[in-house]
Amino acid sequence: MKYKISKRFERRMEVGERAAAVMQMFGVTAERLGEKCFGIDCELEIEEGSVVYITGPSGAGKSVLLRELEECTPAWERVNLDEVRLEDEKAVIDCVDGDIVQSLRILSEAGLSDVFCVVERCGNLSEGQRYRLRLAMALAAGKKYVFADEFCSTLDRITASVISYNVQRYAKRRGVTFILASSHEDILIDLLPDVLVVKELSGETRIIYKKR
């Protein structure tokens, strides 16, 4: 399926006294500042069961592009990790729908295979464990599209690599499309994205297809 994203965002800001002083030092006028705009222009081909990874430096527009792609998919067919909510009083195993064996398998895919973690209350989990639980719950939701901003950014890098490898295998086995964004490039060898989108601060967008 083809996705064509073309959007412009005007820069709007009020200039305070200190900001005005800095602008004067560097010869920047309010008019020139107002002319600066942020834009996205790209066309993507995304097949079912693909992993799409949007990367680039902070401030390049990765999150904006991810949101635009998310809006191009039907709401009932997608899940976003940021919108998955945990109930602190629930045990981890009770947060994942399905029979026990299926739930344990999904938790393992998300890097939660320790029995003490599986029976623990959500409120006692570390931030990294909570992130992995949200991922497990997103997988268990059975949606066609999974969106995740700052994918694995809060995890230690070994765990991030393991999760990345599991995600690309899950995508191929289940036909689920993952659209992910992060500035980390160390997981690329394990994630093996089918579509790599590199956003530059200059506004340029480079798209690299694995099969081409």
C-alpha positions in Angstrom: 0.0 0.0 0.0 1.2 3.5 -0.9 1.3 6.3 1.7 1.9 9.9 0.5 2.6 12.3 3.3 2.8 16.0 2.5 2.4 18.5 5.3 3.7 21.9 6.3 3.8 23.4 9.8 4.3 27.1 10.3 6.4 28.2 13.2 4.4 30.3 15.6 5.9 31.8 18.7 5.8 34.8 20.9 9.1 36.6 21.2 9.9 37.6 24.8 12.4 40.2 25.9 15.4 37.8 26.3 14.6 36.0 23.0 14.4 39.4 21.2 17.8 40.3 22.6 19.3 37.0 21.3 17.7 37.6 17.9 19.2 41.1 17.8 22.6 39.7 18.6 22.5 37.4 15.6 20.6 39.6 13.2 17.4 37.5 13.1 14.2 39.4 12.6 10.8 38.3 13.7 9.7 38.2 10.0 12.6 35.8 9.2 11.8 33.6 12.1 8.2 33.4 11.0 9.3 32.3 7.5 10.9 29.2 9.0 8.5 26.2 8.6 8.7 22.5 9.1 7.5 20.1 6.5 7.3 16.5 5.5 7.1 15.3 1.9 7.5 11.6 1.3 5.9 8.6 -0.3 6.1 5.1 1.2 5.2 1.7 0.0 4.4 -0.5 3.0 3.4 -4.2 2.6 1.4 -6.2 5.1 3.7 -7.7 7.8 6.4 -5.1 7.2 8.6 -3.4 9.8 9.0 0.3 9.1 11.6 2.2 11.2 11.8 5.9 11.2 15.1 7.3 12.5 17.1 10.4 12.6 18.3 13.1 15.1 16.0 14.7 17.7 13.9 17.4 16.2 14.0 16.0 12.7 10.2 15.2 12.6 10.2 11.4 13.3 7.2 11.6 15.7 5.3 13.8 13.3 5.8 11.4 10.4 4.7 8.5 12.6 1.5 10.3 13.6 0.7 11.1 10.0 1.1 7.5 9.0 -1.0 6.4 12.0 -3.8 8.7 10.8 -3.7 7.0 7.4 -4.8 3.7 8.9 -8.3 2.8 10.2 -8.6 3.4 13.9 -10.1 0.0 14.5 -7.1 -1.7 12.9 -4.3 0.0 14.9 -2.8 0.2 18.4 -0.3 2.7 19.7 1.9 1.8 22.6 1.6 5.3 24.1 -2.2 4.7 24.4 -1.9 1.3 26.2 -2.8 1.8 29.9 -1.7 -0.4 32.8 -3.7 -1.1 35.9 -1.3 -1.0 38.9 -3.4 -3.5 40.9 -3.5 -6.1 38.2 -1.0 -9.0 37.9 1.1 -8.9 34.7 -0.5 -12.2 33.5 -4.0 -10.8 33.9 -3.2 -7.9 31.6 -2.8 -10.1 28.5 -5.9 -11.5 26.9 -6.0 -15.2 25.9 -5.4 -18.5 27.6 -2.4 -18.9 30.0 -0.1 -20.6 27.4 -0.9 -18.0 24.8 -0.5 -15.1 27.2 2.9 -16.5 28.4 4.0 -16.8 24.8 3.2 -13.2 24.1 4.8 -12.0 27.3 7.9 -13.9 26.3 7.9 -12.2 22.8 8.0 -8.9 24.7 10.9 -10.0 26.9 8.9 -10.8 30.0 9.5 -14.5 30.7 10.6 -14.4 34.3 7.9 -16.1 36.5 8.3 -13.6 39.3 7.7 -10.8 36.9 4.7 -12.5 35.3 2.8 -12.8 38.6 3.9 -9.4 39.9 1.5 -6.4 40.2 1.9 -3.9 37.5 2.5 -1.1 40.1 5.7 -2.9 41.2 7.3 -3.1 37.8 10.3 -1.0 36.6 9.8 1.4 33.8 11.5 -1.0 31.4 9.2 -3.8 32.5 6.2 -1.6 32.1 7.2 -0.7 28.6 7.6 -4.4 27.7 4.2 -5.1 29.2 2.6 -2.4 27.1 4.2 -4.0 24.0 2.8 -7.4 25.0 -0.7 -6.0 25.4 -0.4 -4.3 22.0 0.5 -7.6 20.4 -2.3 -9.4 22.3 -4.8 -6.8 20.9 -4.6 -8.5 17.5 -4.5 -5.3 15.4 -3.1 -5.1 11.9 -0.9 -2.1 12.8 1.3 -1.4 15.8 2.7 2.1 16.2 5.4 2.9 18.7 7.3 6.2 19.1 10.7 6.1 20.9 10.7 2.4 20.3 12.8 0.6 23.0 14.5 3.9 23.8 14.1 3.4 27.6 15.5 -0.2 27.6 19.0 -1.3 28.1 20.5 -1.9 24.7 20.8 -5.7 25.0 17.2 -6.0 25.8 16.3 -3.5 23.0 18.1 -5.8 20.6 16.3 -8.9 21.7 12.9 -7.1 21.5 13.7 -5.8 18.1 14.6 -9.3 16.8 11.4 -10.7 18.3 9.3 -7.9 16.7 10.6 -8.6 13.2 9.9 -12.3 13.5 6.4 -11.6 14.9 5.7 -9.3 12.0 6.5 -12.0 9.5 4.7 -14.8 11.3 1.5 -12.9 12.0 1.3 -10.4 9.2 1.3 -7.5 11.6 2.8 -4.2 10.4 5.0 -2.3 12.8 5.6 1.4 12.3 8.3 2.5 14.8 10.3 5.6 15.5 13.5 6.2 17.4 16.9 7.9 17.1 18.7 4.7 18.1 20.4 2.9 15.2 22.1 0.1 17.2 19.0 -2.1 16.9 18.9 -2.0 13.1 20.9 -5.3 12.7 18.3 -7.1 14.8 15.2 -5.2 13.7 16.0 -5.6 10.0 13.3 -3.1 8.9 11.7 -3.7 5.5 11.5 0.1 5.2 14.0 2.4 6.7 13.1 6.1 6.8 15.9 8.5 7.7 14.7 12.0 8.7 17.3 14.7 8.5 17.3 18.1 10.3 17.6 19.7 6.9 14.1 18.4 6.1 15.3 15.8 3.7 13.8 12.3 4.0 15.6 9.2 2.7 13.8 6.0 2.2 15.6 2.6 2.0 13.7 -0.6 1.1 15.3 -3.9 2.2 14.1 -5.8 -0.9 15.3 -3.2 -3.5 
